[in-house]
């Protein structure tokens, strides 16, 4: 005589919910989290109340679908609203100030960016007539591969002092 296996369905609901949670941790899109909630609340909940196996499956599936179409969009909207776009790496370079470290000859030279990086530089189109010597302030106009295009920095107004170079004022 075989035992009644429906008395062990609670183990199946827990294992299924655990698998959904593990997959959710890998995908991070709230889909499998809603399925896990449906399995725990719907399937395991109906089992605890003594419902038959077919009712457990029906309630788990219905609850999962409801959560997918109601709660998940709200969670995704909240998640995306709270994360502002922050430019990093090369995307953050245009507009960054720099100081000329090697005199520009034929439009090519070297600059030290305000973030401390040293880059090979070219004078940006439209500013070819500018004479840039060592120590002059420039602004990054664009990044072209491993070279930055720079243009002369606007002259500081007389009411505000010029910002110090990154190396100034540091003990040696």
C-alpha positions, -999 to 999 in steps of 0.1 A, spaced: 0 0 0 14 34 -11 13 64 13 -8 94 4 17 118 -13 -5 148 -10 5 152 26 40 161 14 30 188 -11 41 215 13 77 204 6 71 208 -31 58 243 -25 88 253 -4 113 238 -29 95 256 -58 95 289 -40 132 285 -31 141 277 -67 122 308 -79 140 330 -53 174 317 -65 165 324 -101 153 359 -91 186 366 -74 203 359 -107 179 379 -130 168 408 -107 137 416 -126 110 407 -100 93 381 -123 104 350 -103 99 369 -70 62 372 -79 61 335 -88 78 326 -55 52 347 -36 24 329 -55 39 295 -46 43 304 -9 11 324 -3 -12 306 -28 1 270 -29 14 266 7 -14 288 21 -41 266 6 -23 235 17 -22 248 53 -60 255 51 -65 219 39 -74 225 3 -70 199 -24 -39 198 -47 -58 212 -77 -70 242 -57 -35 248 -45 -22 250 -81 -51 272 -92 -47 297 -64 -9 298 -68 -11 304 -105 -39 330 -101 -20 348 -74 13 347 -94 -4 363 -124 -21 390 -104 13 399 -87 31 399 -121 6 424 -136 0 446 -105 29 447 -81 58 440 -104 53 471 -126 51 493 -95 83 478 -82 101 483 -115 89 519 -118 101 527 -83 134 511 -89 140 529 -122 129 563 -108 154 562 -79 184 555 -101 197 587 -117 219 585 -148 255 591 -137 282 595 -164 313 575 -158 345 566 -175 350 582 -209 315 596 -209 323 619 -180 353 635 -197 337 661 -220 335 694 -201 362 684 -177 390 709 -171 426 701 -177 461 717 -176 486 715 -205 516 694 -196 534 693 -230 534 722 -254 511 717 -284 530 713 -317 511 710 -349 478 707 -329 491 678 -307 501 679 -271 495 664 -237 472 674 -209 466 664 -173 429 662 -166 414 675 -133 407 639 -123 445 632 -124 447 613 -157 473 623 -184 460 621 -219 474 628 -254 454 658 -267 446 676 -299 432 711 -303 395 709 -311 383 720 -346 377 757 -347 404 765 -322 435 756 -343 448 792 -341 450 790 -302 484 789 -288 486 766 -258 517 764 -236 526 743 -206 504 753 -176 475 767 -197 440 757 -187 419 738 -213 385 721 -213 379 686 -229 356 691 -259 354 654 -270 371 620 -267 383 604 -299 396 570 -290 427 574 -269 430 612 -276 410 640 -261 401 671 -281 406 702 -260 397 739 -264 411 768 -244 393 774 -211 373 806 -208 392 833 -189 381 833 -153 361 864 -142 378 889 -120 353 884 -92 362 848 -85 397 833 -81 409 806 -104 406 771 -91 439 756 -80 455 729 -100 452 693 -86 489 693 -76 490 727 -60 489 729 -22 498 692 -17 528 684 5 557 668 -14 
